[in-house]
Amino acid sequence: MDITMPQLGETVTSATITRWLKAVGEHVSADEPLYEVTTDKVDTEVPSPIAGVITEILVTEGSTVPVGERVAVVTEDAAATGASKSAASPKASAQSAVGDELSVQAPTPVKGLVTSPVVRRLITQRGLEASEIVGTGEGGRITRHDVEAASPAPKKAVTEPKPRMERGDEVIALSNVRRITAEHTTRSKATSAHVYTSVEVDFEQVERTRRAHGAEFREQEGFSLTYLPFIARAVADALHEFPIANSSLDAEQMVVHHALHLSIAVDLDFAGLVAPVVRDA
């Protein structure tokens, strides 16, 4: 059975395998931790969905794998499949009496049975309907290959040329934080509408308040009181007053989010960029 990278969060599209907990040839039980992964959202162990022997490890430690990608192969225990095989043996014997062709006949595919979040997301991306896809997986489950077979594969993105190297240039390997930051900022630019506007605001009262409480704030917190808290409060108040601005598009409908979570980008002194979220702002 192919072991694939699961989706570890609604917005998680890939994960980095940090450590394999089992080696090729070792036995793993169902729900026993198989490997450790890290994402921008979580660090966790991923269990094996079945019991069996690891026959292949396809991804090395430190490699980043997209959701749904094969990472290992586990040969299922004979004991786990013995019951189903023995139950099917009378029918198989009867079929063998008729002919070899009937004895190896595949089960009838079933349409519309989806169990994997990855497959559901892929069906949506391809603009398909699950009810129209024939599942060839266990019990008629729709697999990734079934979805790909039911629609033309998306065109491969054009590979961007690598930057030209000059003598004296320094190459710095990206840390996991920097790589994720680059991916998120690039995806944000490509998928979100960016609008720039300029408005003059009278900050006199804000400045008076900041100066009046600046010394006390520094003594308590250890850093200066900047304009950011005032701007964040103004943004939150504006979004509560005009909730349509806190909305997103889902296919052919608009979703207005009444919960307000404010994300603020924070620089890690050139080591990366994180965006902690102030929930229920």
Order of alpha helices (4+ residues) and beta strands (2+ residues): beta-beta-beta-beta-beta-beta-beta-beta-alpha-alpha-beta-alpha-beta-alpha-alpha-alpha-alpha-beta-beta-beta-beta-beta-beta
